[in-house]
């Protein structure tokens, strides 16, 4: 369990505000945003020569990943999804995702692949992890839902250089500055429907 800190209250308020803004987007805006983000992301993944990419299934108004997943499938790129680790609480495992992969809802009411160890991949063998988030700032700081799942997954990514994390978010999720904790892992890159942001000092 993450210990409380002076930042806890402000982080809670930011999450509430941004989730409300994200949830206020009408379906047509959601569709347009996801297609615009797709056009930003695909050339980037090509330049990175990414062949094994982890994404997530959209939940709670997040930027829709379905068009991106289908575009990657079309190009023959291997797609993986996270699921809650069956034994290590607070951690993720990643499993291959295809159109025929069976999905189940986890304890957080998020859809994830049914556990199948034959489809599992170690995180450092992924080229890219496209990360969900609630809010971000222009220093590359990322705020998730508070469980720390992706911070644990990406804690040592700079040592191996993999998996390379890329944030994926609506423009309305940008804030001026995020309160950070020592365990927070900043992003080297982030994609929105209108921009690709790089944070060289964090990479």
TORKOL-4160 file (C-alpha; in steps of 0.2 Angstrom, whole numbers, padded with zeros to 4 digits, m for minus):
203
<pt num="1" X="0000" Y="0000" Z="0000"/>
<pt num="2" X="0007" Y="0017" Z="m0005"/>
<pt num="3" X="0009" Y="0028" Z="0011"/>
<pt num="4" X="m0001" Y="0044" Z="0011"/>
<pt num="5" X="0009" Y="0060" Z="0008"/>
<pt num="6" X="0006" Y="0079" Z="0007"/>
<pt num="7" X="0002" Y="0077" Z="m0011"/>
<pt num="8" X="m0012" Y="0064" Z="m0009"/>
<pt num="9" X="m0026" Y="0077" Z="m0008"/>
<pt num="10" X="m0020" Y="0087" Z="m0023"/>
<pt num="11" X="m0018" Y="0071" Z="m0033"/>
<pt num="12" X="m0035" Y="0066" Z="m0029"/>
<pt num="13" X="m0042" Y="0083" Z="m0034"/>
<pt num="14" X="m0033" Y="0082" Z="m0051"/>
<pt num="15" X="m0039" Y="0065" Z="m0054"/>
<pt num="16" X="m0057" Y="0070" Z="m0051"/>
<pt num="17" X="m0056" Y="0086" Z="m0062"/>
<pt num="18" X="m0047" Y="0077" Z="m0077"/>
<pt num="19" X="m0059" Y="0062" Z="m0076"/>
<pt num="20" X="m0074" Y="0074" Z="m0077"/>
<pt num="21" X="m0066" Y="0083" Z="m0092"/>
<pt num="22" X="m0062" Y="0067" Z="m0101"/>
<pt num="23" X="m0079" Y="0060" Z="m0097"/>
<pt num="24" X="m0088" Y="0075" Z="m0104"/>
<pt num="25" X="m0082" Y="0072" Z="m0122"/>
<pt num="26" X="m0096" Y="0067" Z="m0133"/>
<pt num="27" X="m0095" Y="0050" Z="m0143"/>
<pt num="28" X="m0091" Y="0060" Z="m0159"/>
<pt num="29" X="m0077" Y="0069" Z="m0151"/>
<pt num="30" X="m0070" Y="0052" Z="m0144"/>
<pt num="31" X="m0071" Y="0044" Z="m0161"/>
<pt num="32" X="m0062" Y="0059" Z="m0169"/>
<pt num="33" X="m0049" Y="0060" Z="m0156"/>
<pt num="34" X="m0045" Y="0042" Z="m0157"/>
<pt num="35" X="m0042" Y="0043" Z="m0176"/>
<pt num="36" X="m0032" Y="0059" Z="m0174"/>
<pt num="37" X="m0021" Y="0050" Z="m0161"/>
<pt num="38" X="m0019" Y="0035" Z="m0173"/>
<pt num="39" X="m0012" Y="0046" Z="m0186"/>
<pt num="40" X="0001" Y="0053" Z="m0173"/>
<pt num="41" X="0006" Y="0036" Z="m0166"/>
<pt num="42" X="0008" Y="0025" Z="m0181"/>
<pt num="43" X="0023" Y="0035" Z="m0189"/>
<pt num="44" X="0031" Y="0036" Z="m0172"/>
<pt num="45" X="0030" Y="0017" Z="m0169"/>
<pt num="46" X="0037" Y="0014" Z="m0187"/>
<pt num="47" X="0052" Y="0025" Z="m0183"/>
<pt num="48" X="0055" Y="0016" Z="m0167"/>
<pt num="49" X="0054" Y="0000" Z="m0177"/>
<pt num="50" X="0042" Y="m0007" Z="m0164"/>
<pt num="51" X="0037" Y="m0025" Z="m0167"/>
<pt num="52" X="0030" Y="m0030" Z="m0150"/>
<pt num="53" X="0018" Y="m0017" Z="m0142"/>
<pt num="54" X="0008" Y="m0017" Z="m0126"/>
<pt num="55" X="m0008" Y="m0007" Z="m0126"/>
<pt num="56" X="m0023" Y="m0007" Z="m0115"/>
<pt num="57" X="m0042" Y="m0008" Z="m0118"/>
<pt num="58" X="m0050" Y="0009" Z="m0115"/>
<pt num="59" X="m0060" Y="0012" Z="m0099"/>
<pt num="60" X="m0067" Y="0027" Z="m0090"/>
<pt num="61" X="m0066" Y="0039" Z="m0105"/>
<pt num="62" X="m0048" Y="0035" Z="m0110"/>
<pt num="63" X="m0042" Y="0039" Z="m0127"/>
<pt num="64" X="m0049" Y="0024" Z="m0137"/>
<pt num="65" X="m0036" Y="0012" Z="m0142"/>
<pt num="66" X="m0046" Y="0001" Z="m0153"/>
<pt num="67" X="m0042" Y="0010" Z="m0170"/>
<pt num="68" X="m0023" Y="0009" Z="m0165"/>
<pt num="69" X="m0024" Y="m0010" Z="m0160"/>
<pt num="70" X="m0033" Y="m0014" Z="m0177"/>
<pt num="71" X="m0020" Y="m0004" Z="m0187"/>
<pt num="72" X="m0006" Y="m0014" Z="m0178"/>
<pt num="73" X="m0015" Y="m0030" Z="m0182"/>
<pt num="74" X="m0016" Y="m0025" Z="m0200"/>
<pt num="75" X="0002" Y="m0022" Z="m0201"/>
<pt num="76" X="0006" Y="m0039" Z="m0193"/>
<pt num="77" X="0013" Y="m0031" Z="m0177"/>
<pt num="78" X="0011" Y="m0041" Z="m0161"/>
<pt num="79" X="0000" Y="m0033" Z="m0149"/>
<pt num="80" X="0000" Y="m0037" Z="m0130"/>
<pt num="81" X="m0012" Y="m0032" Z="m0116"/>
<pt num="82" X="m0009" Y="m0031" Z="m0097"/>
<pt num="83" X="m0018" Y="m0041" Z="m0084"/>
<pt num="84" X="m0017" Y="m0041" Z="m0066"/>
<pt num="85" X="m0003" Y="m0052" Z="m0060"/>
<pt num="86" X="m0011" Y="m0068" Z="m0052"/>
<pt num="87" X="0001" Y="m0069" Z="m0038"/>
<pt num="88" X="0010" Y="m0053" Z="m0035"/>
<pt num="89" X="m0003" Y="m0040" Z="m0030"/>
<pt num="90" X="0000" Y="m0023" Z="m0038"/>
<pt num="91" X="0009" Y="m0029" Z="m0053"/>
<pt num="92" X="0005" Y="m0033" Z="m0071"/>
<pt num="93" X="0009" Y="m0047" Z="m0083"/>
<pt num="94" X="0007" Y="m0045" Z="m0102"/>
<pt num="95" X="m0001" Y="m0057" Z="m0114"/>
<pt num="96" X="m0003" Y="m0058" Z="m0133"/>
<pt num="97" X="m0019" Y="m0051" Z="m0139"/>
<pt num="98" X="m0027" Y="m0056" Z="m0156"/>
<pt num="99" X="m0045" Y="m0055" Z="m0162"/>
<pt num="100" X="m0049" Y="m0072" Z="m0155"/>
<pt num="101" X="m0041" Y="m0069" Z="m0137"/>
<pt num="102" X="m0054" Y="m0072" Z="m0124"/>
<pt num="103" X="m0057" Y="m0058" Z="m0112"/>
<pt num="104" X="m0062" Y="m0057" Z="m0094"/>
<pt num="105" X="m0066" Y="m0043" Z="m0082"/>
<pt num="106" X="m0054" Y="m0041" Z="m0067"/>
<pt num="107" X="m0058" Y="m0034" Z="m0050"/>
<pt num="108" X="m0056" Y="m0016" Z="m0056"/>
<pt num="109" X="m0070" Y="m0020" Z="m0069"/>
<pt num="110" X="m0057" Y="m0018" Z="m0083"/>
<pt num="111" X="m0057" Y="m0031" Z="m0097"/>
<pt num="112" X="m0041" Y="m0041" Z="m0099"/>
<pt num="113" X="m0035" Y="m0057" Z="m0107"/>
<pt num="114" X="m0039" Y="m0073" Z="m0099"/>
<pt num="115" X="m0024" Y="m0080" Z="m0090"/>
<pt num="116" X="m0014" Y="m0091" Z="m0102"/>
<pt num="117" X="0005" Y="m0093" Z="m0098"/>
<pt num="118" X="0009" Y="m0099" Z="m0116"/>
<pt num="119" X="0004" Y="m0081" Z="m0122"/>
<pt num="120" X="0014" Y="m0072" Z="m0109"/>
<pt num="121" X="0029" Y="m0061" Z="m0112"/>
<pt num="122" X="0042" Y="m0053" Z="m0101"/>
<pt num="123" X="0040" Y="m0034" Z="m0100"/>
<pt num="124" X="0058" Y="m0031" Z="m0106"/>
<pt num="125" X="0055" Y="m0041" Z="m0122"/>
<pt num="126" X="0042" Y="m0028" Z="m0127"/>
<pt num="127" X="0048" Y="m0014" Z="m0138"/>
<pt num="128" X="0035" Y="m0001" Z="m0132"/>
<pt num="129" X="0022" Y="0000" Z="m0119"/>
<pt num="130" X="0008" Y="0012" Z="m0123"/>
<pt num="131" X="0002" Y="0018" Z="m0106"/>
<pt num="132" X="m0015" Y="0025" Z="m0100"/>
<pt num="133" X="m0015" Y="0039" Z="m0088"/>
<pt num="134" X="m0027" Y="0052" Z="m0080"/>
<pt num="135" X="m0016" Y="0067" Z="m0082"/>
<pt num="136" X="0001" Y="0073" Z="m0088"/>
<pt num="137" X="0012" Y="0089" Z="m0088"/>
<pt num="138" X="0025" Y="0096" Z="m0100"/>
<pt num="139" X="0039" Y="0089" Z="m0089"/>
<pt num="140" X="0034" Y="0071" Z="m0094"/>
<pt num="141" X="0026" Y="0067" Z="m0077"/>
<pt num="142" X="0012" Y="0055" Z="m0078"/>
<pt num="143" X="m0003" Y="0052" Z="m0066"/>
<pt num="144" X="m0012" Y="0036" Z="m0066"/>
<pt num="145" X="m0026" Y="0029" Z="m0056"/>
<pt num="146" X="m0016" Y="0028" Z="m0041"/>
<pt num="147" X="m0012" Y="0009" Z="m0041"/>
<pt num="148" X="0006" Y="0011" Z="m0046"/>
<pt num="149" X="0004" Y="m0004" Z="m0059"/>
<pt num="150" X="0014" Y="0005" Z="m0073"/>
<pt num="151" X="0026" Y="0013" Z="m0061"/>
<pt num="152" X="0031" Y="m0004" Z="m0055"/>
<pt num="153" X="0031" Y="m0011" Z="m0073"/>
<pt num="154" X="0042" Y="0003" Z="m0080"/>
<pt num="155" X="0053" Y="0006" Z="m0064"/>
<pt num="156" X="0069" Y="m0001" Z="m0073"/>
<pt num="157" X="0065" Y="0003" Z="m0091"/>
<pt num="158" X="0080" Y="0015" Z="m0093"/>
<pt num="159" X="0092" Y="0002" Z="m0088"/>
<pt num="160" X="0088" Y="m0010" Z="m0102"/>
<pt num="161" X="0081" Y="0003" Z="m0114"/>
<pt num="162" X="0065" Y="m0007" Z="m0115"/>
<pt num="163" X="0051" Y="m0007" Z="m0115"/>
<pt num="164" X="0050" Y="0011" Z="m0121"/>
<pt num="165" X="0035" Y="0019" Z="m0113"/>
<pt num="166" X="0023" Y="0031" Z="m0123"/>
<pt num="167" X="0009" Y="0040" Z="m0114"/>
<pt num="168" X="m0008" Y="0041" Z="m0124"/>
<pt num="169" X="m0020" Y="0054" Z="m0119"/>
<pt num="170" X="m0033" Y="0067" Z="m0123"/>
<pt num="171" X="m0027" Y="0085" Z="m0124"/>
<pt num="172" X="m0039" Y="0089" Z="m0110"/>
<pt num="173" X="m0028" Y="0078" Z="m0099"/>
<pt num="174" X="m0014" Y="0091" Z="m0099"/>
<pt num="175" X="m0011" Y="0101" Z="m0083"/>
<pt num="176" X="0002" Y="0114" Z="m0079"/>
<pt num="177" X="0011" Y="0104" Z="m0066"/>
<pt num="178" X="0009" Y="0087" Z="m0057"/>
<pt num="179" X="0014" Y="0083" Z="m0039"/>
<pt num="180" X="0026" Y="0069" Z="m0040"/>
<pt num="181" X="0032" Y="0055" Z="m0028"/>
<pt num="182" X="0049" Y="0046" Z="m0028"/>
<pt num="183" X="0041" Y="0031" Z="m0036"/>
<pt num="184" X="0033" Y="0040" Z="m0051"/>
<pt num="185" X="0041" Y="0035" Z="m0067"/>
<pt num="186" X="0041" Y="0050" Z="m0080"/>
<pt num="187" X="0038" Y="0047" Z="m0098"/>
<pt num="188" X="0050" Y="0050" Z="m0112"/>
<pt num="189" X="0036" Y="0053" Z="m0124"/>
<pt num="190" X="0018" Y="0056" Z="m0125"/>
<pt num="191" X="0005" Y="0056" Z="m0139"/>
<pt num="192" X="m0011" Y="0066" Z="m0140"/>
<pt num="193" X="m0023" Y="0069" Z="m0154"/>
<pt num="194" X="m0014" Y="0085" Z="m0159"/>
<pt num="195" X="0004" Y="0082" Z="m0154"/>
<pt num="196" X="0019" Y="0071" Z="m0150"/>
<pt num="197" X="0028" Y="0077" Z="m0135"/>
<pt num="198" X="0046" Y="0072" Z="m0131"/>
<pt num="199" X="0054" Y="0074" Z="m0114"/>
<pt num="200" X="0073" Y="0073" Z="m0118"/>
<pt num="201" X="0079" Y="0077" Z="m0101"/>
<pt num="202" X="0069" Y="0062" Z="m0094"/>
<pt num="203" X="0074" Y="0049" Z="m0107"/>
